[in-house]
Amino acid sequence: MTAFDDLVRLCPPPPADPPRTVDWARAEETLGTALPADYKRLVEAYGDGVFDETVWLLVPGSAYASCDLYAEKAEREEILADLWGMGEERPAALLEEGARILPWAHEEGTGAFLYWLARPGQHPDEWTVLYNEGRGPLWEHHDTQCVAFLLAVLTGAAETAYFGHLHEVLRPVEHRFETADETLGAARREAV
């Protein structure tokens, strides 16, 4: 069993009719990098949306800016460049020449983001996770891939200072994934 299989058992993906597809060649060309296989599988199974009302998955070309990998990548690059330009300390993992980050998810209501840490010469399937608290300078590195980290967060097994509240407060009996259309589309319909 893989982390992806365990995630699907824990939190079944929404039905997909027609199946979710992403033009991965276009996405990787637009981003200027290949993407991890576990992420591609995650996106194709779930699409854009939120796990347990907490972790929002970013998807290339989402109709919702807050779920669009392209839009969030550009925004995060600008924000972080400004912060680092003002003297905020970069995370130690980014001090390695050629190391870079790319967002893949964010935490509901906190400004916090989950990034891949891409080190020079690494294949995307070897990228690990960096968590940035969002409204502060603290970063947390996790030596695991995105799906395994997401599974650990949802099950309470992640060794993190940031997601403890998910199990202390929510403790879902049943884990749930809500699509962006269900969550954000509903808000858009109510505003009309």
Secondary structure by P-SEA (a helix, b strand, c coil): ccaaaaaaaaccccccccccccaaaaaaaaacbbbbaaaaaaaaacccccccccbbbbbcccccccccaaaaaaaaaaaaaaaaaacccccccccccccccccccccccccbbbbbbcccccccccbbbbbbcccccbbbbbcccaaaaaaaaaaccccccccccccccccccbbbbbccccaaaaaaaaac
